[in-house]
Amino acid sequence: MRTTSALSYKDLRGYLDAADRLGELRHVHGADWDLELGAITEVAARAANPKVVLFDNVTGYPKGFRVVTNPVCSAATTALAFGLDPKLSGLDIIR
């Protein structure tokens, strides 16, 4: 099953928008690149419902430099990345 047109995308920004519409994106503003990005990424990946994490306004970097982590951490975001229906179960994604 392919994704619906409302969730299709052409680039990373489009993927992030689609993940956000699914409720699968967490925005983090002002994290420190040296002390917090890795820790937040690990905690988010191990959560019961892991999310894609978009770091913005990273301390020590110019405005506009962003970092994305955990882009395929859940069944929904994995399906989205492969152009499949994000409502599929993990086993259905593999099939």
MODELLER restraints for C-alpha pairs under 7 A, 6 or more apart:
rsr = mdl.restraints
at = mdl.atoms
rsr.add(forms.Gaussian(group=physical.xy_distance, feature=features.Distance(at['CA:1:A'], at['CA:84:A']), mean=5.53, stdev=0.5))
rsr.add(forms.Gaussian(group=physical.xy_distance, feature=features.Distance(at['CA:1:A'], at['CA:85:A']), mean=5.75, stdev=0.5))
rsr.add(forms.Gaussian(group=physical.xy_distance, feature=features.Distance(at['CA:2:A'], at['CA:83:A']), mean=5.61, stdev=0.5))
rsr.add(forms.Gaussian(group=physical.xy_distance, feature=features.Distance(at['CA:2:A'], at['CA:84:A']), mean=4.29, stdev=0.5))
rsr.add(forms.Gaussian(group=physical.xy_distance, feature=features.Distance(at['CA:2:A'], at['CA:85:A']), mean=5.46, stdev=0.5))
rsr.add(forms.Gaussian(group=physical.xy_distance, feature=features.Distance(at['CA:3:A'], at['CA:83:A']), mean=5.52, stdev=0.5))
rsr.add(forms.Gaussian(group=physical.xy_distance, feature=features.Distance(at['CA:3:A'], at['CA:84:A']), mean=4.85, stdev=0.5))
rsr.add(forms.Gaussian(group=physical.xy_distance, feature=features.Distance(at['CA:3:A'], at['CA:85:A']), mean=4.45, stdev=0.5))
rsr.add(forms.Gaussian(group=physical.xy_distance, feature=features.Distance(at['CA:7:A'], at['CA:18:A']), mean=5.21, stdev=0.5))
rsr.add(forms.Gaussian(group=physical.xy_distance, feature=features.Distance(at['CA:9:A'], at['CA:15:A']), mean=5.65, stdev=0.5))
rsr.add(forms.Gaussian(group=physical.xy_distance, feature=features.Distance(at['CA:19:A'], at['CA:25:A']), mean=5.64, stdev=0.5))
rsr.add(forms.Gaussian(group=physical.xy_distance, feature=features.Distance(at['CA:19:A'], at['CA:77:A']), mean=6.73, stdev=0.5))
rsr.add(forms.Gaussian(group=physical.xy_distance, feature=features.Distance(at['CA:24:A'], at['CA:51:A']), mean=5.02, stdev=0.5))
rsr.add(forms.Gaussian(group=physical.xy_distance, feature=features.Distance(at['CA:24:A'], at['CA:52:A']), mean=6.05, stdev=0.5))
rsr.add(forms.Gaussian(group=physical.xy_distance, feature=features.Distance(at['CA:25:A'], at['CA:51:A']), mean=5.44, stdev=0.5))
rsr.add(forms.Gaussian(group=physical.xy_distance, feature=features.Distance(at['CA:25:A'], at['CA:52:A']), mean=4.76, stdev=0.5))
rsr.add(forms.Gaussian(group=physical.xy_distance, feature=features.Distance(at['CA:25:A'], at['CA:53:A']), mean=5.90, stdev=0.5))
rsr.add(forms.Gaussian(group=physical.xy_distance, feature=features.Distance(at['CA:26:A'], at['CA:51:A']), mean=6.19, stdev=0.5))
rsr.add(forms.Gaussian(group=physical.xy_distance, feature=features.Distance(at['CA:26:A'], at['CA:52:A']), mean=6.10, stdev=0.5))
rsr.add(forms.Gaussian(group=physical.xy_distance, feature=features.Distance(at['CA:26:A'], at['CA:53:A']), mean=4.91, stdev=0.5))
rsr.add(forms.Gaussian(group=physical.xy_distance, feature=features.Distance(at['CA:26:A'], at['CA:54:A']), mean=6.18, stdev=0.5))
rsr.add(forms.Gaussian(group=physical.xy_distance, feature=features.Distance(at['CA:27:A'], at['CA:53:A']), mean=6.04, stdev=0.5))
rsr.add(forms.Gaussian(group=physical.xy_distance, feature=features.Distance(at['CA:27:A'], at['CA:54:A']), mean=4.96, stdev=0.5))
rsr.add(forms.Gaussian(group=physical.xy_distance, feature=features.Distance(at['CA:27:A'], at['CA:55:A']), mean=6.12, stdev=0.5))
rsr.add(forms.Gaussian(group=physical.xy_distance, feature=features.Distance(at['CA:28:A'], at['CA:54:A']), mean=6.08, stdev=0.5))
rsr.add(forms.Gaussian(group=physical.xy_distance, feature=features.Distance(at['CA:28:A'], at['CA:55:A']), mean=4.79, stdev=0.5))
rsr.add(forms.Gaussian(group=physical.xy_distance, feature=features.Distance(at['CA:28:A'], at['CA:56:A']), mean=6.18, stdev=0.5))
rsr.add(forms.Gaussian(group=physical.xy_distance, feature=features.Distance(at['CA:29:A'], at['CA:55:A']), mean=5.88, stdev=0.5))
rsr.add(forms.Gaussian(group=physical.xy_distance, feature=features.Distance(at['CA:29:A'], at['CA:56:A']), mean=4.87, stdev=0.5))
rsr.add(forms.Gaussian(group=physical.xy_distance, feature=features.Distance(at['CA:29:A'], at['CA:57:A']), mean=5.49, stdev=0.5))
rsr.add(forms.Gaussian(group=physical.xy_distance, feature=features.Distance(at['CA:29:A'], at['CA:58:A']), mean=6.85, stdev=0.5))
rsr.add(forms.Gaussian(group=physical.xy_distance, feature=features.Distance(at['CA:30:A'], at['CA:56:A']), mean=6.43, stdev=0.5))
rsr.add(forms.Gaussian(group=physical.xy_distance, feature=features.Distance(at['CA:30:A'], at['CA:57:A']), mean=4.87, stdev=0.5))
rsr.add(forms.Gaussian(group=physical.xy_distance, feature=features.Distance(at['CA:30:A'], at['CA:58:A']), mean=4.94, stdev=0.5))
rsr.add(forms.Gaussian(group=physical.xy_distance, feature=features.Distance(at['CA:30:A'], at['CA:59:A']), mean=5.66, stdev=0.5))
rsr.add(forms.Gaussian(group=physical.xy_distance, feature=features.Distance(at['CA:31:A'], at['CA:37:A']), mean=6.47, stdev=0.5))
rsr.add(forms.Gaussian(group=physical.xy_distance, feature=features.Distance(at['CA:31:A'], at['CA:58:A']), mean=5.26, stdev=0.5))
rsr.add(forms.Gaussian(group=physical.xy_distance, feature=features.Distance(at['CA:31:A'], at['CA:59:A']), mean=5.91, stdev=0.5))
rsr.add(forms.Gaussian(group=physical.xy_distance, feature=features.Distance(at['CA:32:A'], at['CA:58:A']), mean=5.90, stdev=0.5))
rsr.add(forms.Gaussian(group=physical.xy_distance, feature=features.Distance(at['CA:32:A'], at['CA:59:A']), mean=4.79, stdev=0.5))
rsr.add(forms.Gaussian(group=physical.xy_distance, feature=features.Distance(at['CA:33:A'], at['CA:58:A']), mean=6.23, stdev=0.5))
rsr.add(forms.Gaussian(group=physical.xy_distance, feature=features.Distance(at['CA:33:A'], at['CA:59:A']), mean=6.29, stdev=0.5))
rsr.add(forms.Gaussian(group=physical.xy_distance, feature=features.Distance(at['CA:41:A'], at['CA:69:A']), mean=6.44, stdev=0.5))
rsr.add(forms.Gaussian(group=physical.xy_distance, feature=features.Distance(at['CA:44:A'], at['CA:50:A']), mean=5.56, stdev=0.5))
rsr.add(forms.Gaussian(group=physical.xy_distance, feature=features.Distance(at['CA:44:A'], at['CA:51:A']), mean=6.42, stdev=0.5))
rsr.add(forms.Gaussian(group=physical.xy_distance, feature=features.Distance(at['CA:45:A'], at['CA:70:A']), mean=6.55, stdev=0.5))
rsr.add(forms.Gaussian(group=physical.xy_distance, feature=features.Distance(at['CA:45:A'], at['CA:73:A']), mean=6.43, stdev=0.5))
rsr.add(forms.Gaussian(group=physical.xy_distance, feature=features.Distance(at['CA:50:A'], at['CA:73:A']), mean=5.99, stdev=0.5))
rsr.add(forms.Gaussian(group=physical.xy_distance, feature=features.Distance(at['CA:50:A'], at['CA:74:A']), mean=5.98, stdev=0.5))
rsr.add(forms.Gaussian(group=physical.xy_distance, feature=features.Distance(at['CA:51:A'], at['CA:70:A']), mean=6.88, stdev=0.5))
rsr.add(forms.Gaussian(group=physical.xy_distance, feature=features.Distance(at['CA:51:A'], at['CA:73:A']), mean=6.59, stdev=0.5))
rsr.add(forms.Gaussian(group=physical.xy_distance, feature=features.Distance(at['CA:51:A'], at['CA:74:A']), mean=7.00, stdev=0.5))
rsr.add(forms.Gaussian(group=physical.xy_distance, feature=features.Distance(at['CA:52:A'], at['CA:69:A']), mean=6.09, stdev=0.5))
rsr.add(forms.Gaussian(group=physical.xy_distance, feature=features.Distance(at['CA:52:A'], at['CA:70:A']), mean=4.89, stdev=0.5))
rsr.add(forms.Gaussian(group=physical.xy_distance, feature=features.Distance(at['CA:52:A'], at['CA:71:A']), mean=5.00, stdev=0.5))
rsr.add(forms.Gaussian(group=physical.xy_distance, feature=features.Distance(at['CA:52:A'], at['CA:73:A']), mean=6.89, stdev=0.5))
rsr.add(forms.Gaussian(group=physical.xy_distance, feature=features.Distance(at['CA:53:A'], at['CA:68:A']), mean=5.67, stdev=0.5))
rsr.add(forms.Gaussian(group=physical.xy_distance, feature=features.Distance(at['CA:53:A'], at['CA:69:A']), mean=5.22, stdev=0.5))
rsr.add(forms.Gaussian(group=physical.xy_distance, feature=features.Distance(at['CA:53:A'], at['CA:70:A']), mean=6.25, stdev=0.5))
rsr.add(forms.Gaussian(group=physical.xy_distance, feature=features.Distance(at['CA:54:A'], at['CA:67:A']), mean=5.88, stdev=0.5))
rsr.add(forms.Gaussian(group=physical.xy_distance, feature=features.Distance(at['CA:54:A'], at['CA:68:A']), mean=4.64, stdev=0.5))
rsr.add(forms.Gaussian(group=physical.xy_distance, feature=features.Distance(at['CA:54:A'], at['CA:69:A']), mean=6.66, stdev=0.5))
rsr.add(forms.Gaussian(group=physical.xy_distance, feature=features.Distance(at['CA:55:A'], at['CA:66:A']), mean=5.58, stdev=0.5))
rsr.add(forms.Gaussian(group=physical.xy_distance, feature=features.Distance(at['CA:55:A'], at['CA:67:A']), mean=5.08, stdev=0.5))
rsr.add(forms.Gaussian(group=physical.xy_distance, feature=features.Distance(at['CA:55:A'], at['CA:68:A']), mean=6.27, stdev=0.5))
rsr.add(forms.Gaussian(group=physical.xy_distance, feature=features.Distance(at['CA:56:A'], at['CA:65:A']), mean=6.88, stdev=0.5))
rsr.add(forms.Gaussian(group=physical.xy_distance, feature=features.Distance(at['CA:56:A'], at['CA:66:A']), mean=4.90, stdev=0.5))
rsr.add(forms.Gaussian(group=physical.xy_distance, feature=features.Distance(at['CA:56:A'], at['CA:67:A']), mean=6.89, stdev=0.5))
rsr.add(forms.Gaussian(group=physical.xy_distance, feature=features.Distance(at['CA:57:A'], at['CA:63:A']), mean=5.63, stdev=0.5))
rsr.add(forms.Gaussian(group=physical.xy_distance, feature=features.Distance(at['CA:57:A'], at['CA:64:A']), mean=6.94, stdev=0.5))
rsr.add(forms.Gaussian(group=physical.xy_distance, feature=features.Distance(at['CA:57:A'], at['CA:65:A']), mean=6.99, stdev=0.5))
rsr.add(forms.Gaussian(group=physical.xy_distance, feature=features.Distance(at['CA:57:A'], at['CA:66:A']), mean=6.96, stdev=0.5))
rsr.add(forms.Gaussian(group=physical.xy_distance, feature=features.Distance(at['CA:58:A'], at['CA:66:A']), mean=6.97, stdev=0.5))
rsr.add(forms.Gaussian(group=physical.xy_distance, feature=features.Distance(at['CA:71:A'], at['CA:77:A']), mean=6.76, stdev=0.5))
rsr.add(forms.Gaussian(group=physical.xy_distance, feature=features.Distance(at['CA:72:A'], at['CA:78:A']), mean=4.59, stdev=0.5))
rsr.add(forms.Gaussian(group=physical.xy_distance, feature=features.Distance(at['CA:75:A'], at['CA:89:A']), mean=6.56, stdev=0.5))
rsr.add(forms.Gaussian(group=physical.xy_distance, feature=features.Distance(at['CA:75:A'], at['CA:90:A']), mean=5.34, stdev=0.5))
rsr.add(forms.Gaussian(group=physical.xy_distance, feature=features.Distance(at['CA:76:A'], at['CA:86:A']), mean=4.24, stdev=0.5))
rsr.add(forms.Gaussian(group=physical.xy_distance, feature=features.Distance(at['CA:76:A'], at['CA:87:A']), mean=6.27, stdev=0.5))
rsr.add(forms.Gaussian(group=physical.xy_distance, feature=features.Distance(at['CA:77:A'], at['CA:86:A']), mean=6.66, stdev=0.5))
rsr.add(forms.Gaussian(group=physical.xy_distance, feature=features.Distance(at['CA:79:A'], at['CA:85:A']), mean=6.03, stdev=0.5))
rsr.add(forms.Gaussian(group=physical.xy_distance, feature=features.Distance(at['CA:79:A'], at['CA:86:A']), mean=5.02, stdev=0.5))
rsr.add(forms.Gaussian(group=physical.xy_distance, feature=features.Distance(at['CA:79:A'], at['CA:93:A']), mean=6.32, stdev=0.5))
rsr.add(forms.Gaussian(group=physical.xy_distance, feature=features.Distance(at['CA:80:A'], at['CA:86:A']), mean=5.46, stdev=0.5))
